[in-house]
């Protein structure tokens, strides 16, 4: 027997997903003349799987009278095109009133106009509420708009990002493409946007464009993209402290005060905001309209958390009933304090050492503290911290990759109650398995349980006969224990949730267990991320 | 430069088992379809909630019939209009599947004999899973194909095998539209693999089994017959003609007996239980009452013919002098004598055009009889089969198989567009032998797969089918280009035609988008609905151009190109 060598930390430079199925698939496109093909193939398959997920039901399908997020989006397309802009934030607020910033409204307006051009019944004012047809036409159109938005906003941004990182860290082209594929096949975003139905990809994609601009040192465009991102969905504010501090630091200190940069960033930010809100002000009844839109966007009137979510408030609420002990205002104040304490260290670090390679860690730290401690968090909000985390798939550090993969799995797991409600169990299972399989987490299975000729190692790729790809688990023993036990608990909760009905006294027991596990894992990850952020801030890109 | 650095980095991670820098030896390479199976499995599972055609209810009904009724009633039962019309092996297969129906699915109405099936999600899941499970046969057979091929050919054979297992044809027809082609073609491919390995008896076994599962494979029968006859039964090696008595010795009698025993045995096992009922079974298997073309014309010669008829009708009605001119050249029985007669014929036709399967009557051009299509098919198949008599090599065999499929597809009676798989599958085995076959192959696959699009007419499948086919074409046109052999006569390629076929393929995209655009505009402009047939017609006419030119190109190479067919 030849001893099996584990990839050590010294092998950092090589492809992180060596010998994974993604590697096997993409390896044949390695010759320099055909690399352009790889990009098309990845993007095509990313789109195909999104189409296939889109065949399933969406949130609130056949579920009158309120339906779900799908109906909300459709409703906004309906009201934005039929009502004057002054009415957008006022119309029938009980029935899915518009509560996203203006760019969402404009986006809905354009898509609604196109949709109405095709079939005016879909978006007829008031009459189209809960429109559903047997041949799924409206659903098809809406799914198509998400796909289009993603193809424009998210996918090119991610591909560009992986190429940039790859180029600056001497990753092989194939390694860059594999990282791109791993990011594009992130299951949570696919399931929420194309299964549950939302347009998170636009907000996230614009943020990635902003990150790309920071990497390329285009500061004003970065501010522009990021403001657009905020103006699409207020959730992007979770990243705001980091962008603010990075841009400020870059204009003030590095290497010295740079007035043109400072001014261009400031002007870009102000102008973009102004341009986004100008129609509300000019066309739609002045300041009251703007104030109303802000009022709608930040719903402080709602509770500290909605449904069950894997953050601090919801989980500790199990033993400590906040709503009985404190008033709404008190809770708002406390959550504000907690969140600020959570993200301020990251802001300080990025302000003192604004380096490109720590941007992702800083964004993760900041957005995760919002997710864990802020007010009115949805379970879907996990997508916001998951974006910078997933972009770390471009890393070549085994520990980082393992933890990124782990937290992605946990993140998807916390979405289970939501997806179950939407009837997306099959899609959840398939995406869970597929995303892990693609990056090689199940590759240990094949040499053990398959006959030799079926083991997909050295087929068209160059993987050696005796090479075994390990699953993504850190070298550190404590980490291993923590991660494996979290997976075991996860499987247990999953089994309980599917096969055992919860005790009558606690109908939400399984969901709460899910949240508790999620919260525990997210917090551990968040702390590790801080440690990593602190350590990396002393290094340069070259030293990685 | 880039590749050089990345190669170095791969070497660094390769475990130092043998030699650090040595690339993996060819003999050590394993070409596994495992990854393809897993990846396609994920996609197929996600496709479960997708649209399915009436074929789904057809197969469900067969499950119910074979499960509930005694053997003698299988081909007589007609509660539903979807009566059993596949050969008995398939009926046995359905019976076998029906044994595994879980209780939950049974309660869902999966096994009820009704006029129209009444079932829900559990039945869909069960039936879709049977397709996925039975398709494993295809994977296994192709894996055997790879493993039994010589080391020097493994890379190209891997490309062939993987191109077949993830073919958009199987994805669209089996996993969305609903049929069991993956499984059935697996058996057919087994016979091709056996032929490659010179295991002629196995070749016969698999082919006759496939035939007893689905009689559409009958189209390929002449080719198999000639191949087995020449390669296995006849032996011209020591043949010297002295008198007619010598002819007896070219027949290898033991081989002949073995072969016929096997074939008769399989057909016996298949049809014996239905011997008393044979007229009934045959009438179910060969319903000659159907028309020349389907409601959607399969893209073959008759599509062009029908199109020409429509154009001529239009011309003669609008421009009467065209008719006057024509009548001077061609005598009246062949074309209508007067404009009035044209109008009369059109009226007659319009009465029956709304049905799904109907007789097509031409207005201007001569009517086509089943006999004529039969003669044309037989003629072109004979042309394809005769060279086998002189050269029973595997390459020749595959070539003639492809041409047989093409001839029957282009000239056959009531051809279904799904039958294009009968061409594409053998052609995939052939194309790696020579680069010059590639442009013909690309034409027939691109046109053939696009011609399947109207099967999935729902809007929700539009992007999926387009993107998947585009992805397949991008990957495999590239892969075949890289792996197919370059022959010495490559300079003789006609570049103009290559360009033309590239232009053709890109305009397929325009066709698809254009037709879809018209379709979407249907909601807005009601008048468009009258022209719904226009989209289908352009599909079938345009695709038939590609398929027919591919056939011409392949026939040319098959009959007149020597270097291509020389054994290596």
Boltz contact constraints between the chains, C-beta under 6 A:
constraints:
  - contact:
      token1: [A, 2]
      token2: [B, 17]
      max_distance: 6.0
  - contact:
      token1: [A, 5]
      token2: [B, 15]
      max_distance: 6.0
  - contact:
      token1: [A, 11]
      token2: [B, 13]
      max_distance: 6.0
  - contact:
      token1: [A, 13]
      token2: [B, 9]
      max_distance: 6.0
  - contact:
      token1: [A, 14]
      token2: [B, 9]
      max_distance: 6.0
  - contact:
      token1: [A, 14]
      token2: [B, 12]
      max_distance: 6.0
  - contact:
      token1: [A, 14]
      token2: [B, 13]
      max_distance: 6.0
  - contact:
      token1: [A, 18]
      token2: [B, 13]
      max_distance: 6.0
  - contact:
      token1: [A, 21]
      token2: [B, 35]
      max_distance: 6.0
  - contact:
      token1: [A, 24]
      token2: [B, 35]
      max_distance: 6.0
  - contact:
      token1: [A, 32]
      token2: [B, 3]
      max_distance: 6.0
  - contact:
      token1: [A, 37]
      token2: [B, 478]
      max_distance: 6.0
  - contact:
      token1: [A, 40]
      token2: [B, 474]
      max_distance: 6.0
  - contact:
      token1: [A, 44]
      token2: [B, 467]
      max_distance: 6.0
  - contact:
      token1: [A, 44]
      token2: [B, 471]
      max_distance: 6.0
  - contact:
      token1: [A, 47]
      token2: [B, 467]
      max_distance: 6.0
  - contact:
      token1: [A, 48]
      token2: [B, 467]
      max_distance: 6.0
  - contact:
      token1: [A, 48]
      token2: [B, 468]
      max_distance: 6.0
  - contact:
      token1: [A, 51]
      token2: [B, 463]
      max_distance: 6.0
  - contact:
      token1: [A, 51]
      token2: [B, 464]
      max_distance: 6.0
  - contact:
      token1: [A, 52]
      token2: [B, 43]
      max_distance: 6.0
  - contact:
      token1: [A, 52]
      token2: [B, 46]
      max_distance: 6.0
  - contact:
      token1: [A, 52]
      token2: [B, 47]
      max_distance: 6.0
  - contact:
      token1: [A, 55]
      token2: [B, 49]
      max_distance: 6.0
  - contact:
      token1: [A, 55]
      token2: [B, 50]
      max_distance: 6.0
  - contact:
      token1: [A, 56]
      token2: [B, 49]
      max_distance: 6.0
  - contact:
      token1: [A, 118]
      token2: [B, 520]
      max_distance: 6.0
  - contact:
      token1: [A, 118]
      token2: [B, 523]
      max_distance: 6.0
  - contact:
      token1: [A, 119]
      token2: [B, 523]
      max_distance: 6.0
  - contact:
      token1: [A, 136]
      token2: [B, 460]
      max_distance: 6.0
  - contact:
      token1: [A, 137]
      token2: [B, 459]
      max_distance: 6.0
  - contact:
      token1: [A, 140]
      token2: [B, 459]
      max_distance: 6.0
  - contact:
      token1: [A, 140]
      token2: [B, 460]
      max_distance: 6.0
  - contact:
      token1: [A, 172]
      token2: [B, 6]
      max_distance: 6.0
  - contact:
      token1: [A, 173]
      token2: [B, 2]
      max_distance: 6.0
  - contact:
      token1: [A, 430]
      token2: [B, 42]
      max_distance: 6.0
  - contact:
      token1: [A, 430]
      token2: [B, 45]
      max_distance: 6.0
  - contact:
      token1: [A, 430]
      token2: [B, 46]
      max_distance: 6.0
  - contact:
      token1: [A, 434]
      token2: [B, 42]
      max_distance: 6.0
  - contact:
      token1: [A, 453]
      token2: [B, 30]
      max_distance: 6.0
  - contact:
      token1: [A, 453]
      token2: [B, 147]
      max_distance: 6.0
  - contact:
      token1: [A, 454]
      token2: [B, 32]
      max_distance: 6.0
  - contact:
      token1: [A, 454]
      token2: [B, 34]
      max_distance: 6.0
  - contact:
      token1: [A, 456]
      token2: [B, 32]
      max_distance: 6.0
  - contact:
      token1: [A, 456]
      token2: [B, 34]
      max_distance: 6.0
  - contact:
      token1: [A, 456]
      token2: [B, 35]
      max_distance: 6.0
  - contact:
      token1: [A, 458]
      token2: [B, 24]
      max_distance: 6.0
  - contact:
      token1: [A, 458]
      token2: [B, 28]
      max_distance: 6.0
  - contact:
      token1: [A, 458]
      token2: [B, 29]
      max_distance: 6.0
  - contact:
      token1: [A, 458]
      token2: [B, 30]
      max_distance: 6.0
  - contact:
      token1: [A, 459]
      token2: [B, 30]
      max_distance: 6.0
  - contact:
      token1: [A, 459]
      token2: [B, 31]
      max_distance: 6.0
  - contact:
      token1: [A, 459]
      token2: [B, 32]
      max_distance: 6.0
  - contact:
      token1: [A, 462]
      token2: [B, 24]
      max_distance: 6.0
  - contact:
      token1: [A, 464]
      token2: [B, 14]
      max_distance: 6.0
  - contact:
      token1: [A, 465]
      token2: [B, 28]
      max_distance: 6.0
  - contact:
      token1: [A, 466]
      token2: [B, 17]
      max_distance: 6.0
  - contact:
      token1: [A, 467]
      token2: [B, 15]
      max_distance: 6.0
